[in-house]
Amino acid sequence: MFIQRPDDPRTPDGAGGPAPAAIDRLAEITRLDVDIARLQGQQMVHMAAHVADVQAAATAAAAAATDPDERFYDANLPVKSAYAEINLVLNISGRNADTRIGQARELAARLPRVLAAVCAGELTQHRAVIILEQTCGLDDEELAEAETKVLAAAPAPRKPPAISAPSTNAAPMPSTT
């Protein structure tokens, strides 16, 4: 938080407000945070869809197979393979990636409107995961009601702060080096 002091050299003409450059940076931080949330939401959608597609293709192939040797011995093998593929492209530890993929699949299946809010930049991935964890024991009816209430109570979409015109006698920002 920017502490407003009349003697702070970062304030325009000692008026006690943040300098325009600081406001520009805060606006950019807000914009980037919304963009990151949108991208994380899209990533979760694609992770869940990839696993579902691989699982559906494997199920169809197993059902169409006439030779018993062509059937999968482990029904979870295609899902494990899809997880491994995603782990590989994310280049993160298996457990971390597996957790993220599982959360993405759960959000897509159980809380699609929460996932849509993440994709819109209205919720962060972190908040969506908290909502997912807090609703894990609810049945479908309770879950739908909880999702509606949570989304209604969610903060308004974040927008960068308004940027005012720079003051003509604003002091330059001090060097950080």
C-alpha positions in Angstrom: 0.0 0.0 0.0 1.3 3.5 -0.8 1.6 5.5 2.3 0.6 9.1 1.6 2.9 11.7 3.2 3.1 15.3 2.2 6.9 15.3 2.4 7.3 12.2 0.2 9.2 13.0 -2.9 7.1 10.5 -4.9 4.0 12.6 -4.5 3.1 15.3 -7.0 3.6 18.8 -5.5 3.5 17.3 -2.0 -0.3 16.8 -2.3 -0.1 13.4 -0.7 -1.2 11.2 -3.6 0.8 8.6 -5.5 2.8 9.9 -8.4 1.4 9.1 -11.8 4.2 6.7 -12.6 3.3 4.7 -9.5 -0.3 4.6 -10.5 0.7 3.4 -14.0 2.6 0.6 -12.4 -0.2 -0.4 -10.1 -2.6 -0.3 -13.1 -0.2 -2.6 -15.0 0.1 -4.9 -12.0 -3.7 -5.2 -11.9 -4.0 -5.7 -15.6 -1.4 -8.4 -15.5 -3.0 -10.2 -12.6 -6.3 -10.3 -14.5 -4.5 -11.6 -17.6 -2.7 -14.3 -15.5 -6.0 -15.4 -14.0 -7.6 -15.7 -17.5 -4.6 -17.7 -18.8 -4.6 -20.0 -15.8 -8.3 -20.6 -16.4 -7.8 -21.4 -20.1 -4.9 -23.7 -19.1 -7.2 -25.6 -16.7 -9.9 -25.9 -19.4 -7.3 -27.4 -21.8 -5.8 -29.7 -19.2 -9.3 -31.1 -18.3 -10.2 -31.4 -22.0 -7.0 -33.2 -22.9 -7.5 -35.9 -20.2 -11.2 -36.3 -21.1 -10.3 -36.7 -24.8 -7.6 -39.3 -24.1 -9.9 -41.2 -21.8 -12.8 -41.1 -24.3 -10.5 -42.3 -27.2 -9.1 -45.1 -25.1 -12.6 -46.2 -23.9 -13.8 -46.2 -27.5 -10.8 -48.2 -28.7 -11.2 -50.7 -25.9 -14.9 -51.1 -26.7 -14.2 -51.6 -30.4 -11.3 -54.1 -29.8 -12.1 -57.7 -30.8 -8.8 -59.1 -29.7 -8.5 -59.4 -25.9 -4.8 -58.4 -26.1 -5.8 -55.1 -27.6 -7.9 -54.2 -24.5 -6.3 -52.1 -21.8 -5.4 -54.2 -18.7 -5.4 -51.0 -16.6 -8.4 -48.8 -17.3 -6.5 -45.9 -15.7 -3.5 -46.2 -18.0 -4.8 -43.7 -20.6 -5.5 -41.1 -17.9 -2.1 -41.7 -16.3 -0.6 -41.2 -19.8 -2.5 -38.0 -20.3 -1.3 -36.7 -16.9 2.3 -37.6 -17.9 2.0 -35.7 -21.2 0.8 -32.6 -19.4 3.5 -33.0 -16.7 6.1 -33.1 -19.5 4.9 -29.9 -21.2 4.5 -28.0 -18.0 8.0 -29.0 -16.9 7.1 -29.2 -13.2 7.2 -32.0 -10.7 4.8 -34.8 -11.2 2.9 -34.3 -7.9 2.5 -30.6 -8.5 1.2 -31.1 -12.1 -1.0 -34.0 -11.0 -2.6 -31.8 -8.4 -3.2 -29.0 -10.9 -4.7 -31.4 -13.4 -6.9 -33.0 -10.8 -8.1 -29.6 -9.7 -8.8 -28.6 -13.3 -10.8 -31.7 -13.9 -12.8 -31.3 -10.7 -13.6 -27.6 -11.5 -14.6 -28.5 -15.1 -16.9 -31.3 -13.8 -18.3 -29.9 -10.6 -18.0 -26.1 -10.7 -18.0 -25.1 -14.3 -19.2 -21.5 -13.5 -16.3 -21.0 -11.1 -14.0 -22.2 -13.8 -15.6 -19.8 -16.3 -15.1 -16.9 -13.8 -11.4 -17.8 -13.7 -11.3 -17.8 -17.5 -12.9 -14.3 -17.4 -10.4 -13.0 -14.9 -13.0 -12.5 -12.3 -11.5 -15.1 -9.9 -7.9 -16.2 -9.4 -7.0 -19.9 -9.7 -6.1 -19.8 -6.0 -9.6 -18.7 -5.0 -11.2 -21.3 -7.4 -9.2 -24.0 -5.7 -10.3 -22.8 -2.3 -13.9 -22.9 -3.4 -13.4 -26.4 -4.8 -11.9 -27.6 -1.5 -14.6 -26.1 0.6 -17.4 -27.7 -1.5 -15.9 -31.2 -1.8 -18.5 -32.9 0.4 -21.6 -31.4 -1.1 -24.2 -33.3 -3.2 -25.2 -31.9 -6.6 -28.1 -29.7 -5.3 -26.0 -28.2 -2.5 -23.1 -27.7 -4.8 -25.2 -25.8 -7.4 -26.6 -23.6 -4.6 -23.1 -23.0 -3.1 -21.6 -22.1 -6.5 -24.4 -19.6 -7.1 -23.9 -18.0 -3.6 -20.1 -17.9 -3.9 -20.1 -16.3 -7.4 -22.7 -13.7 -6.2 -20.4 -12.9 -3.3 -17.2 -12.8 -5.3 -15.6 -9.4 -5.7 -16.4 -7.4 -8.8 -14.1 -7.9 -11.7 -10.8 -6.1 -11.1 -10.1 -3.1 -13.2 -6.9 -1.0 -13.2 -7.2 2.2 -11.2 -8.0 5.4 -13.1 -4.9 7.2 -14.2 -5.0 11.0 -13.7 -3.1 13.5 -15.8 0.4 14.0 -14.5 1.1 17.1 -12.4 3.4 19.7 -14.0 5.5 20.0 -10.9 5.7 16.3 -9.9 9.0 15.2 -8.4 10.9 12.4 -10.2 10.8 8.9 -8.7 13.9 8.2 -6.6 16.4 5.8 -8.1 16.3 2.2 -6.7 19.9 1.5 -7.5 
